[in-house]
Amino acid sequence: YVVHEGCDHIFFVGFLGAGKSTLARNLGSLFHRSHVDTDRLVERLLGKSVSEVFAEDGEGAFRDAETGELAALARRKSLLVSCGGGIVERSKNCGLMHEMGVVVYLEGDLADSLRQIRCPERRPDLGSNAHAAAVLTRRRPLYEEAADITVDIRNKTFEQVALESG
Ligand code: S3P
């Protein structure tokens, strides 16, 4: 990999409902850094919602757009990036994040995520709790492998998580 010196991004990864977007947005306000969300970047690129992309174009199209938008962040500096929960599914994405900055894994428990997933439009095919549990079990080692910093967000205030996120 070419190392993109000086991007200085911070990437927040974790399962649905871990609070990535909220934390990145609030940290951005606190430290006057821009926040971007990879799902929003994909929606802007494709002109439709994440669930429409999954339904109409399939997960592969979503993942291709997600990787393309992630790579494009190499042209920017000092971002706080909240990443879609499945970004660690592709090792290329993990390589890109490590080239451009540091990866913070917000480790929550399944109960938090399942409460979030109850909104079906977020990820229709994760609707069943059993399926979501299986996905999280499969992904946990991927998050751990990708993380430069792991923050256990259970029973923590925003300030505590922010401090531990470095
Ligand atoms: C996904 C999580 C979503 C979004 C898409 C795929 C996943 O992001 O990228 O629905 O595979 O877990 P959030 O974690 O921000 O909801």
Backbone and ligand atoms as CSV (ligand in chain L), in Angstrom:
chain,resi,resn,atom,element,x,y,z
A,1,TYR,N,N,0.848,-1.195,0.000
A,1,TYR,CA,C,0.000,0.000,0.000
A,1,TYR,C,C,0.877,1.236,0.000
A,2,VAL,N,N,0.446,2.247,-0.766
A,2,VAL,CA,C,1.108,3.544,-0.683
A,2,VAL,C,C,0.619,4.198,0.608
A,3,VAL,N,N,1.527,4.726,1.403
A,3,VAL,CA,C,1.063,5.385,2.625
A,3,VAL,C,C,0.737,6.845,2.294
A,4,HIS,N,N,-0.474,7.200,2.632
A,4,HIS,CA,C,-0.888,8.593,2.380
A,4,HIS,C,C,-0.480,9.430,3.574
A,5,GLU,N,N,0.757,9.940,3.504
A,5,GLU,CA,C,1.256,10.724,4.641
A,5,GLU,C,C,0.307,11.880,4.951
A,6,GLY,N,N,0.039,12.066,6.252
A,6,GLY,CA,C,-0.591,13.323,6.642
A,6,GLY,C,C,-2.081,13.416,6.489
A,7,CYS,N,N,-2.766,12.310,6.109
A,7,CYS,CA,C,-4.242,12.433,6.081
A,7,CYS,C,C,-4.756,12.699,7.480
A,8,ASP,N,N,-4.172,11.934,8.423
A,8,ASP,CA,C,-4.505,12.191,9.838
A,8,ASP,C,C,-6.004,12.027,10.139
A,9,HIS,N,N,-6.661,11.035,9.511
A,9,HIS,CA,C,-8.068,10.773,9.810
A,9,HIS,C,C,-8.198,9.867,11.034
A,10,ILE,N,N,-9.382,9.937,11.662
A,10,ILE,CA,C,-9.741,8.975,12.708
A,10,ILE,C,C,-10.993,8.254,12.238
A,11,PHE,N,N,-10.930,6.922,12.110
A,11,PHE,CA,C,-12.048,6.112,11.625
A,11,PHE,C,C,-12.710,5.409,12.807
A,12,PHE,N,N,-14.023,5.520,12.874
A,12,PHE,CA,C,-14.772,4.833,13.929
A,12,PHE,C,C,-15.491,3.647,13.302
A,13,VAL,N,N,-15.172,2.445,13.803
A,13,VAL,CA,C,-15.809,1.237,13.284
A,13,VAL,C,C,-16.550,0.546,14.428
A,14,GLY,N,N,-17.498,-0.314,14.035
A,14,GLY,CA,C,-18.293,-1.042,15.030
A,14,GLY,C,C,-19.622,-1.418,14.417
A,15,PHE,N,N,-20.344,-2.258,15.144
A,15,PHE,CA,C,-21.594,-2.794,14.612
A,15,PHE,C,C,-22.676,-1.710,14.588
A,16,LEU,N,N,-23.734,-1.980,13.859
A,16,LEU,CA,C,-24.924,-1.106,13.842
A,16,LEU,C,C,-25.292,-0.725,15.278
A,17,GLY,N,N,-25.568,0.537,15.506
A,17,GLY,CA,C,-26.079,0.917,16.831
A,17,GLY,C,C,-24.994,1.148,17.859
A,18,ALA,N,N,-23.713,1.087,17.446
A,18,ALA,CA,C,-22.632,1.298,18.427
A,18,ALA,C,C,-22.440,2.780,18.729
A,19,GLY,N,N,-23.026,3.637,17.930
A,19,GLY,CA,C,-22.916,5.075,18.214
A,19,GLY,C,C,-21.794,5.767,17.453
A,20,LYS,N,N,-21.349,5.174,16.364
A,20,LYS,CA,C,-20.213,5.728,15.594
A,20,LYS,C,C,-20.490,7.138,15.085
A,21,SER,N,N,-21.659,7.287,14.438
A,21,SER,CA,C,-21.965,8.586,13.812
A,21,SER,C,C,-22.134,9.665,14.879
A,22,THR,N,N,-22.842,9.313,15.954
A,22,THR,CA,C,-23.088,10.292,17.032
A,22,THR,C,C,-21.776,10.757,17.644
A,23,LEU,N,N,-20.898,9.797,17.946
A,23,LEU,CA,C,-19.620,10.150,18.579
A,23,LEU,C,C,-18.773,10.988,17.626
A,24,ALA,N,N,-18.672,10.576,16.373
A,24,ALA,CA,C,-17.830,11.303,15.411
A,24,ALA,C,C,-18.356,12.722,15.214
A,25,ARG,N,N,-19.680,12.842,15.130
A,25,ARG,CA,C,-20.281,14.188,14.934
A,25,ARG,C,C,-19.999,15.074,16.146
A,26,ASN,N,N,-20.203,14.524,17.338
A,26,ASN,CA,C,-20.000,15.335,18.549
A,26,ASN,C,C,-18.528,15.686,18.759
A,27,LEU,N,N,-17.642,14.733,18.465
A,27,LEU,CA,C,-16.205,15.040,18.572
A,27,LEU,C,C,-15.813,16.117,17.559
A,28,GLY,N,N,-16.417,16.040,16.382
A,28,GLY,CA,C,-16.132,17.050,15.362
A,28,GLY,C,C,-16.476,18.448,15.847
A,29,SER,N,N,-17.638,18.545,16.500
A,29,SER,CA,C,-18.043,19.869,17.034
A,29,SER,C,C,-17.091,20.311,18.138
A,30,LEU,N,N,-16.722,19.345,18.992
A,30,LEU,CA,C,-15.876,19.670,20.155
A,30,LEU,C,C,-14.480,20.129,19.711
A,31,PHE,N,N,-13.925,19.449,18.711
A,31,PHE,CA,C,-12.529,19.717,18.325
A,31,PHE,C,C,-12.407,20.415,16.980
A,32,HIS,N,N,-13.537,20.933,16.485
A,32,HIS,CA,C,-13.535,21.683,15.212
A,32,HIS,C,C,-12.859,20.894,14.093
A,33,ARG,N,N,-13.253,19.598,13.980
A,33,ARG,CA,C,-12.795,18.779,12.854
A,33,ARG,C,C,-14.021,18.362,12.062
A,34,SER,N,N,-13.874,18.217,10.751
A,34,SER,CA,C,-15.008,17.803,9.912
A,34,SER,C,C,-15.318,16.325,10.140
A,35,HIS,N,N,-16.619,16.022,10.122
A,35,HIS,CA,C,-17.090,14.634,10.259
A,35,HIS,C,C,-17.713,14.192,8.944
A,36,VAL,N,N,-17.324,13.022,8.467
A,36,VAL,CA,C,-18.010,12.422,7.314
A,36,VAL,C,C,-18.450,11.013,7.701
A,37,ASP,N,N,-19.517,10.570,7.050
A,37,ASP,CA,C,-20.071,9.239,7.311
A,37,ASP,C,C,-20.070,8.476,5.991
A,38,THR,N,N,-19.487,7.292,5.970
A,38,THR,CA,C,-19.343,6.588,4.690
A,38,THR,C,C,-20.698,6.223,4.088
A,39,ASP,N,N,-21.695,5.943,4.930
A,39,ASP,CA,C,-23.018,5.643,4.362
A,39,ASP,C,C,-23.581,6.841,3.612
A,40,ARG,N,N,-23.408,8.002,4.200
A,40,ARG,CA,C,-23.917,9.242,3.544
A,40,ARG,C,C,-23.150,9.493,2.252
A,41,LEU,N,N,-21.858,9.215,2.245
A,41,LEU,CA,C,-21.068,9.417,1.021
A,41,LEU,C,C,-21.572,8.494,-0.087
A,42,VAL,N,N,-21.896,7.255,0.275
A,42,VAL,CA,C,-22.410,6.296,-0.716
A,42,VAL,C,C,-23.783,6.747,-1.225
A,43,GLU,N,N,-24.622,7.205,-0.292
A,43,GLU,CA,C,-25.973,7.658,-0.696
A,43,GLU,C,C,-25.872,8.842,-1.650
A,44,ARG,N,N,-24.933,9.737,-1.379
A,44,ARG,CA,C,-24.773,10.899,-2.268
A,44,ARG,C,C,-24.253,10.446,-3.634
A,45,LEU,N,N,-23.315,9.505,-3.622
A,45,LEU,CA,C,-22.731,9.023,-4.883
A,45,LEU,C,C,-23.787,8.345,-5.749
A,46,LEU,N,N,-24.607,7.494,-5.113
A,46,LEU,CA,C,-25.561,6.670,-5.889
A,46,LEU,C,C,-26.940,7.300,-5.989
A,47,GLY,N,N,-27.166,8.353,-5.227
A,47,GLY,CA,C,-28.453,9.059,-5.324
A,47,GLY,C,C,-29.630,8.285,-4.772
A,48,LYS,N,N,-29.359,7.405,-3.825
A,48,LYS,CA,C,-30.453,6.645,-3.189
A,48,LYS,C,C,-30.011,6.213,-1.791
A,49,SER,N,N,-30.988,5.745,-0.995
A,49,SER,CA,C,-30.669,5.375,0.395
A,49,SER,C,C,-29.905,4.048,0.426
A,50,VAL,N,N,-29.269,3.799,1.540
A,50,VAL,CA,C,-28.521,2.546,1.717
A,50,VAL,C,C,-29.442,1.351,1.508
A,51,SER,N,N,-30.632,1.420,2.100
A,51,SER,CA,C,-31.522,0.248,1.962
A,51,SER,C,C,-31.989,0.094,0.520
A,52,GLU,N,N,-32.141,1.231,-0.217
A,52,GLU,CA,C,-32.509,1.102,-1.638
A,52,GLU,C,C,-31.365,0.476,-2.434
A,53,VAL,N,N,-30.118,0.824,-2.091
A,53,VAL,CA,C,-28.980,0.230,-2.803
A,53,VAL,C,C,-28.978,-1.286,-2.573
A,54,PHE,N,N,-29.166,-1.675,-1.293
A,54,PHE,CA,C,-29.178,-3.118,-1.002
A,54,PHE,C,C,-30.292,-3.812,-1.771
A,55,ALA,N,N,-31.470,-3.163,-1.771
A,55,ALA,CA,C,-32.655,-3.815,-2.375
A,55,ALA,C,C,-32.547,-3.829,-3.901
A,56,GLU,N,N,-32.083,-2.720,-4.492
A,56,GLU,CA,C,-32.119,-2.596,-5.970
A,56,GLU,C,C,-30.825,-3.052,-6.656
A,57,ASP,N,N,-29.677,-2.820,-5.977
A,57,ASP,CA,C,-28.409,-3.104,-6.669
A,57,ASP,C,C,-27.639,-4.260,-6.041
A,58,GLY,N,N,-27.985,-4.559,-4.776
A,58,GLY,CA,C,-27.307,-5.667,-4.098
A,58,GLY,C,C,-26.158,-5.202,-3.216
A,59,GLU,N,N,-25.768,-6.066,-2.277
A,59,GLU,CA,C,-24.722,-5.696,-1.322
A,59,GLU,C,C,-23.382,-5.452,-2.013
A,60,GLY,N,N,-23.098,-6.195,-3.091
A,60,GLY,CA,C,-21.811,-6.012,-3.779
A,60,GLY,C,C,-21.644,-4.598,-4.316
A,61,ALA,N,N,-22.729,-4.066,-4.882
A,61,ALA,CA,C,-22.665,-2.687,-5.410
A,61,ALA,C,C,-22.443,-1.705,-4.269
A,62,PHE,N,N,-23.125,-1.984,-3.143
A,62,PHE,CA,C,-22.936,-1.098,-1.982
A,62,PHE,C,C,-21.481,-1.134,-1.522
A,63,ARG,N,N,-20.926,-2.375,-1.404
A,63,ARG,CA,C,-19.552,-2.509,-0.897
A,63,ARG,C,C,-18.543,-1.857,-1.862
A,64,ASP,N,N,-18.786,-1.966,-3.159
A,64,ASP,CA,C,-17.873,-1.332,-4.134
A,64,ASP,C,C,-17.889,0.185,-3.969
A,65,ALA,N,N,-19.095,0.740,-3.823
A,65,ALA,CA,C,-19.206,2.196,-3.648
A,65,ALA,C,C,-18.575,2.622,-2.320
A,66,GLU,N,N,-18.786,1.801,-1.302
A,66,GLU,CA,C,-18.226,2.107,0.038
A,66,GLU,C,C,-16.689,2.164,-0.039
A,67,THR,N,N,-16.079,1.203,-0.719
A,67,THR,CA,C,-14.613,1.187,-0.852
A,67,THR,C,C,-14.129,2.374,-1.675
A,68,GLY,N,N,-14.853,2.705,-2.729
A,68,GLY,CA,C,-14.467,3.842,-3.570
A,68,GLY,C,C,-14.517,5.150,-2.806
A,69,GLU,N,N,-15.575,5.328,-2.018
A,69,GLU,CA,C,-15.707,6.581,-1.251
A,69,GLU,C,C,-14.673,6.641,-0.131
A,70,LEU,N,N,-14.368,5.478,0.439
A,70,LEU,CA,C,-13.331,5.451,1.486
A,70,LEU,C,C,-11.982,5.853,0.887
A,71,ALA,N,N,-11.645,5.287,-0.238
A,71,ALA,CA,C,-10.344,5.576,-0.878
A,71,ALA,C,C,-10.236,7.062,-1.231
A,72,ALA,N,N,-11.360,7.655,-1.609
A,72,ALA,CA,C,-11.349,9.068,-2.030
A,72,ALA,C,C,-11.007,9.997,-0.865
A,73,LEU,N,N,-11.134,9.511,0.364
A,73,LEU,CA,C,-10.811,10.351,1.532
A,73,LEU,C,C,-9.314,10.621,1.627
A,74,ALA,N,N,-8.513,9.927,0.808
A,74,ALA,CA,C,-7.062,10.161,0.821
A,74,ALA,C,C,-6.733,11.576,0.357
A,75,ARG,N,N,-7.713,12.188,-0.312
A,75,ARG,CA,C,-7.467,13.551,-0.821
A,75,ARG,C,C,-7.785,14.610,0.233
A,76,ARG,N,N,-8.273,14.148,1.405
A,76,ARG,CA,C,-8.676,15.127,2.415
A,76,ARG,C,C,-7.821,14.982,3.664
A,77,LYS,N,N,-7.985,15.889,4.620
A,77,LYS,CA,C,-7.150,15.845,5.831
A,77,LYS,C,C,-7.981,15.949,7.100
A,78,SER,N,N,-7.473,15.268,8.121
A,78,SER,CA,C,-7.978,15.469,9.505
A,78,SER,C,C,-9.483,15.315,9.638
A,79,LEU,N,N,-10.020,14.225,9.093
A,79,LEU,CA,C,-11.458,13.965,9.210
A,79,LEU,C,C,-11.743,13.022,10.375
A,80,LEU,N,N,-12.947,13.114,10.894
A,80,LEU,CA,C,-13.499,12.097,11.785
A,80,LEU,C,C,-14.497,11.334,10.932
A,81,VAL,N,N,-14.248,10.023,10.732
A,81,VAL,CA,C,-15.037,9.243,9.780
A,81,VAL,C,C,-15.825,8.153,10.500
A,82,SER,N,N,-17.146,8.235,10.448
A,82,SER,CA,C,-17.962,7.125,10.979
A,82,SER,C,C,-18.208,6.173,9.823
A,83,CYS,N,N,-17.858,4.917,10.023
A,83,CYS,CA,C,-17.877,3.920,8.946
A,83,CYS,C,C,-19.079,2.985,9.095
A,84,GLY,N,N,-19.647,2.584,7.963
A,84,GLY,CA,C,-20.716,1.597,8.002
A,84,GLY,C,C,-20.250,0.331,8.710
A,85,GLY,N,N,-21.200,-0.324,9.356
A,85,GLY,CA,C,-20.857,-1.457,10.214
A,85,GLY,C,C,-20.134,-2.595,9.513
A,86,GLY,N,N,-20.291,-2.679,8.176
A,86,GLY,CA,C,-19.685,-3.793,7.447
A,86,GLY,C,C,-18.395,-3.445,6.753
A,87,ILE,N,N,-17.834,-2.277,7.053
A,87,ILE,CA,C,-16.645,-1.830,6.303
A,87,ILE,C,C,-15.456,-2.768,6.495
A,88,VAL,N,N,-15.440,-3.461,7.638
A,88,VAL,CA,C,-14.323,-4.383,7.913
A,88,VAL,C,C,-14.460,-5.699,7.136
A,89,GLU,N,N,-15.546,-5.865,6.408
A,89,GLU,CA,C,-15.750,-7.104,5.632
A,89,GLU,C,C,-14.699,-7.230,4.534
A,90,ARG,N,N,-14.149,-6.079,4.091
A,90,ARG,CA,C,-13.128,-6.126,3.029
A,90,ARG,C,C,-11.781,-5.720,3.611
A,91,SER,N,N,-10.786,-6.588,3.483
A,91,SER,CA,C,-9.458,-6.265,4.042
A,91,SER,C,C,-8.863,-5.038,3.348
A,92,LYS,N,N,-9.256,-4.809,2.091
A,92,LYS,CA,C,-8.755,-3.605,1.380
A,92,LYS,C,C,-9.192,-2.349,2.134
A,93,ASN,N,N,-10.417,-2.355,2.643
A,93,ASN,CA,C,-10.903,-1.183,3.398
A,93,ASN,C,C,-10.052,-0.967,4.651
A,94,CYS,N,N,-9.693,-2.081,5.314
A,94,CYS,CA,C,-8.888,-1.955,6.545
A,94,CYS,C,C,-7.501,-1.404,6.189
A,95,GLY,N,N,-6.960,-1.871,5.062
A,95,GLY,CA,C,-5.654,-1.350,4.629
A,95,GLY,C,C,-5.728,0.144,4.336
A,96,LEU,N,N,-6.793,0.549,3.659
A,96,LEU,CA,C,-6.959,1.974,3.333
A,96,LEU,C,C,-7.051,2.814,4.610
A,97,MET,N,N,-7.843,2.329,5.586
A,97,MET,CA,C,-7.996,3.109,6.828
A,97,MET,C,C,-6.659,3.242,7.544
A,98,HIS,N,N,-5.875,2.165,7.570
A,98,HIS,CA,C,-4.580,2.231,8.267
A,98,HIS,C,C,-3.582,3.113,7.536
A,99,GLU,N,N,-3.732,3.213,6.196
A,99,GLU,CA,C,-2.862,4.149,5.452
A,99,GLU,C,C,-3.180,5.588,5.816
A,100,MET,N,N,-4.468,5.857,6.056
A,100,MET,CA,C,-4.920,7.260,6.168
A,100,MET,C,C,-5.064,7.736,7.607
A,101,GLY,N,N,-4.915,6.851,8.559
A,101,GLY,CA,C,-5.084,7.342,9.937
A,101,GLY,C,C,-5.190,6.196,10.925
A,102,VAL,N,N,-5.955,6.412,11.978
A,102,VAL,CA,C,-6.100,5.399,13.018
A,102,VAL,C,C,-7.549,4.922,13.085
A,103,VAL,N,N,-7.701,3.668,13.528
A,103,VAL,CA,C,-9.027,3.029,13.580
A,103,VAL,C,C,-9.424,2.836,15.044
A,104,VAL,N,N,-10.584,3.380,15.390
A,104,VAL,CA,C,-11.114,3.230,16.756
A,104,VAL,C,C,-12.331,2.320,16.696
A,105,TYR,N,N,-12.286,1.207,17.432
A,105,TYR,CA,C,-13.387,0.243,17.444
A,105,TYR,C,C,-14.272,0.522,18.655
A,106,LEU,N,N,-15.535,0.878,18.405
A,106,LEU,CA,C,-16.493,1.104,19.494
A,106,LEU,C,C,-17.181,-0.229,19.761
A,107,GLU,N,N,-16.752,-0.871,20.837
A,107,GLU,CA,C,-17.225,-2.220,21.131
A,107,GLU,C,C,-18.449,-2.147,22.029
A,108,GLY,N,N,-19.609,-2.476,21.444
A,108,GLY,CA,C,-20.839,-2.465,22.248
A,108,GLY,C,C,-21.362,-3.879,22.341
A,109,ASP,N,N,-22.507,-4.030,23.027
A,109,ASP,CA,C,-23.030,-5.406,23.048
A,109,ASP,C,C,-24.210,-5.504,22.085
A,110,LEU,N,N,-24.590,-6.736,21.852
A,110,LEU,CA,C,-25.586,-6.991,20.822
A,110,LEU,C,C,-26.914,-6.330,21.163
A,111,ALA,N,N,-27.211,-6.267,22.462
A,111,ALA,CA,C,-28.509,-5.691,22.877
A,111,ALA,C,C,-28.642,-4.260,22.360
A,112,ASP,N,N,-27.558,-3.475,22.495
A,112,ASP,CA,C,-27.615,-2.083,22.002
A,112,ASP,C,C,-27.900,-2.092,20.492
A,113,SER,N,N,-27.164,-2.965,19.796
A,113,SER,CA,C,-27.304,-2.978,18.332
A,113,SER,C,C,-28.686,-3.453,17.927
A,114,LEU,N,N,-29.193,-4.455,18.628
A,114,LEU,CA,C,-30.517,-4.985,18.243
A,114,LEU,C,C,-31.588,-3.928,18.440
A,115,ARG,N,N,-31.415,-3.117,19.496
A,115,ARG,CA,C,-32.407,-2.038,19.683
A,115,ARG,C,C,-32.368,-1.118,18.459
A,116,GLN,N,N,-31.153,-0.849,17.985
A,116,GLN,CA,C,-30.994,0.059,16.820
A,116,GLN,C,C,-31.565,-0.618,15.569
A,117,ILE,N,N,-31.284,-1.913,15.436
A,117,ILE,CA,C,-31.676,-2.610,14.189
A,117,ILE,C,C,-33.190,-2.729,14.091
A,118,ARG,N,N,-33.875,-2.556,15.218
A,118,ARG,CA,C,-35.342,-2.662,15.156
A,118,ARG,C,C,-35.923,-1.675,14.141
A,119,CYS,N,N,-35.098,-0.643,13.723
A,119,CYS,CA,C,-35.602,0.254,12.666
A,119,CYS,C,C,-35.308,-0.470,11.333
A,120,PRO,N,N,-36.302,-1.131,10.734
A,120,PRO,CA,C,-36.037,-2.036,9.596
A,120,PRO,C,C,-35.366,-1.341,8.407
A,121,GLU,N,N,-35.588,-0.016,8.266
A,121,GLU,CA,C,-35.013,0.620,7.056
A,121,GLU,C,C,-33.493,0.671,7.151
A,122,ARG,N,N,-32.939,0.464,8.380
A,122,ARG,CA,C,-31.483,0.600,8.472
A,122,ARG,C,C,-30.780,-0.543,7.760
A,123,ARG,N,N,-31.293,-1.730,7.929
A,123,ARG,CA,C,-30.645,-2.864,7.265
A,123,ARG,C,C,-31.658,-3.990,7.227
A,124,PRO,N,N,-32.550,-3.986,6.204
A,124,PRO,CA,C,-33.671,-4.932,6.176
A,124,PRO,C,C,-33.229,-6.385,6.369
A,125,ASP,N,N,-32.071,-6.779,5.815
A,125,ASP,CA,C,-31.748,-8.208,5.907
A,125,ASP,C,C,-31.084,-8.562,7.230
A,126,LEU,N,N,-30.969,-7.585,8.130
A,126,LEU,CA,C,-30.459,-7.918,9.469
A,126,LEU,C,C,-31.618,-7.982,10.449
A,127,GLY,N,N,-32.815,-7.953,9.916
A,127,GLY,CA,C,-34.009,-7.839,10.769
A,127,GLY,C,C,-34.072,-8.893,11.846
A,128,SER,N,N,-33.713,-10.127,11.529
A,128,SER,CA,C,-33.897,-11.149,12.584
A,128,SER,C,C,-32.756,-11.056,13.584
A,129,ASN,N,N,-33.108,-11.142,14.854
A,129,ASN,CA,C,-32.086,-11.046,15.902
A,129,ASN,C,C,-31.034,-12.141,15.770
A,130,ALA,N,N,-31.497,-13.348,15.423
A,130,ALA,CA,C,-30.549,-14.479,15.321
A,130,ALA,C,C,-29.529,-14.199,14.220
A,131,HIS,N,N,-30.000,-13.635,13.100
A,131,HIS,CA,C,-29.082,-13.353,11.989
A,131,HIS,C,C,-28.103,-12.260,12.384
A,132,ALA,N,N,-28.632,-11.230,13.051
A,132,ALA,CA,C,-27.760,-10.119,13.486
A,132,ALA,C,C,-26.709,-10.642,14.458
A,133,ALA,N,N,-27.103,-11.546,15.340
A,133,ALA,CA,C,-26.151,-12.104,16.307
A,133,ALA,C,C,-25.051,-12.871,15.584
A,134,ALA,N,N,-25.425,-13.598,14.553
A,134,ALA,CA,C,-24.437,-14.386,13.793
A,134,ALA,C,C,-23.471,-13.461,13.051
A,135,VAL,N,N,-24.004,-12.373,12.502
A,135,VAL,CA,C,-23.138,-11.420,11.780
A,135,VAL,C,C,-22.153,-10.777,12.749
A,136,LEU,N,N,-22.659,-10.359,13.912
A,136,LEU,CA,C,-21.774,-9.713,14.893
A,136,LEU,C,C,-20.714,-10.694,15.383
A,137,THR,N,N,-21.077,-11.943,15.598
A,137,THR,CA,C,-20.105,-12.955,16.045
A,137,THR,C,C,-19.017,-13.140,14.993
A,138,ARG,N,N,-19.420,-13.152,13.739
A,138,ARG,CA,C,-18.432,-13.332,12.653
A,138,ARG,C,C,-17.530,-12.104,12.538
A,139,ARG,N,N,-18.099,-10.938,12.769
A,139,ARG,CA,C,-17.347,-9.698,12.549
A,139,ARG,C,C,-16.456,-9.298,13.732
A,140,ARG,N,N,-16.775,-9.764,14.927
A,140,ARG,CA,C,-16.026,-9.264,16.088
A,140,ARG,C,C,-14.498,-9.381,15.887
A,141,PRO,N,N,-13.984,-10.528,15.423
A,141,PRO,CA,C,-12.520,-10.593,15.209
A,141,PRO,C,C,-12.023,-9.638,14.109
A,142,LEU,N,N,-12.908,-9.313,13.168
A,142,LEU,CA,C,-12.505,-8.374,12.103
A,142,LEU,C,C,-12.347,-6.968,12.679
A,143,TYR,N,N,-13.287,-6.601,13.582
A,143,TYR,CA,C,-13.187,-5.291,14.233
A,143,TYR,C,C,-11.920,-5.238,15.093
A,144,GLU,N,N,-11.694,-6.333,15.846
A,144,GLU,CA,C,-10.546,-6.357,16.765
A,144,GLU,C,C,-9.235,-6.267,15.997
A,145,GLU,N,N,-9.189,-6.948,14.838
A,145,GLU,CA,C,-7.973,-6.946,13.993
A,145,GLU,C,C,-7.728,-5.549,13.409
A,146,ALA,N,N,-8.820,-4.883,13.053
A,146,ALA,CA,C,-8.683,-3.573,12.392
A,146,ALA,C,C,-8.335,-2.473,13.390
A,147,ALA,N,N,-8.679,-2.705,14.679
A,147,ALA,CA,C,-8.610,-1.598,15.657
A,147,ALA,C,C,-7.184,-1.257,16.084
A,148,ASP,N,N,-6.888,0.047,16.028
A,148,ASP,CA,C,-5.684,0.528,16.726
A,148,ASP,C,C,-6.045,0.802,18.185
A,149,ILE,N,N,-7.296,1.237,18.383
A,149,ILE,CA,C,-7.795,1.526,19.735
A,149,ILE,C,C,-9.171,0.882,19.857
A,150,THR,N,N,-9.409,0.166,20.934
A,150,THR,CA,C,-10.744,-0.411,21.181
A,150,THR,C,C,-11.335,0.274,22.401
A,151,VAL,N,N,-12.562,0.785,22.241
A,151,VAL,CA,C,-13.245,1.444,23.360
A,151,VAL,C,C,-14.527,0.676,23.663
A,152,ASP,N,N,-14.615,0.144,24.874
A,152,ASP,CA,C,-15.840,-0.539,25.292
A,152,ASP,C,C,-16.847,0.536,25.680
A,153,ILE,N,N,-17.911,0.665,24.900
A,153,ILE,CA,C,-18.844,1.786,25.108
A,153,ILE,C,C,-19.954,1.438,26.092
A,154,ARG,N,N,-19.953,0.181,26.579
A,154,ARG,CA,C,-21.058,-0.213,27.471
A,154,ARG,C,C,-20.991,0.573,28.776
A,155,ASN,N,N,-22.153,1.106,29.185
A,155,ASN,CA,C,-22.258,1.838,30.467
A,155,ASN,C,C,-21.252,2.984,30.587
A,156,LYS,N,N,-21.022,3.679,29.466
A,156,LYS,CA,C,-20.072,4.801,29.506
A,156,LYS,C,C,-20.788,6.065,29.001
A,157,THR,N,N,-20.389,7.194,29.546
A,157,THR,CA,C,-20.918,8.466,29.028
A,157,THR,C,C,-20.167,8.839,27.748
A,158,PHE,N,N,-20.736,9.796,27.031
A,158,PHE,CA,C,-20.070,10.289,25.823
A,158,PHE,C,C,-18.669,10.769,26.156
A,159,GLU,N,N,-18.532,11.516,27.256
A,159,GLU,CA,C,-17.209,12.083,27.604
A,159,GLU,C,C,-16.199,10.966,27.852
A,160,GLN,N,N,-16.625,9.925,28.555
A,160,GLN,CA,C,-15.684,8.828,28.847
A,160,GLN,C,C,-15.234,8.166,27.552
A,161,VAL,N,N,-16.207,7.921,26.635
A,161,VAL,CA,C,-15.860,7.278,25.359
A,161,VAL,C,C,-14.947,8.197,24.553
A,162,ALA,N,N,-15.275,9.485,24.571
A,162,ALA,CA,C,-14.458,10.451,23.798
A,162,ALA,C,C,-13.024,10.452,24.309
A,163,LEU,N,N,-12.877,10.465,25.633
A,163,LEU,CA,C,-11.519,10.480,26.210
A,163,LEU,C,C,-10.753,9.218,25.811
A,164,GLU,N,N,-11.438,8.077,25.849
A,164,GLU,CA,C,-10.742,6.809,25.543
A,164,GLU,C,C,-10.474,6.658,24.061
A,165,SER,N,N,-11.208,7.444,23.244
A,165,SER,CA,C,-10.992,7.352,21.787
A,165,SER,C,C,-9.726,8.081,21.383
A,166,GLY,N,N,-9.114,8.747,22.340
A,166,GLY,CA,C,-7.816,9.356,22.043
A,166,GLY,C,C,-7.985,10.606,21.197
L,1,S3P,C1,C,-24.153,-2.269,7.412
L,1,S3P,C2,C,-24.293,-1.255,8.337
L,1,S3P,C3,C,-24.816,0.078,7.957
L,1,S3P,C4,C,-24.711,0.336,6.462
L,1,S3P,C5,C,-25.280,-0.842,5.710
L,1,S3P,C6,C,-24.449,-2.079,5.983
L,1,S3P,C7,C,-23.626,-3.598,7.864
L,1,S3P,O1,O,-24.076,1.108,8.586
L,1,S3P,O2,O,-23.381,0.541,6.073
L,1,S3P,O3,O,-26.620,-1.042,6.098
L,1,S3P,O4,O,-23.247,-4.394,6.986
L,1,S3P,O5,O,-23.558,-3.819,9.115
L,1,S3P,P1,P,-24.307,1.510,10.150
L,1,S3P,O6,O,-23.474,0.573,10.980
L,1,S3P,O7,O,-23.811,2.928,10.275
L,1,S3P,O8,O,-25.772,1.407,10.418
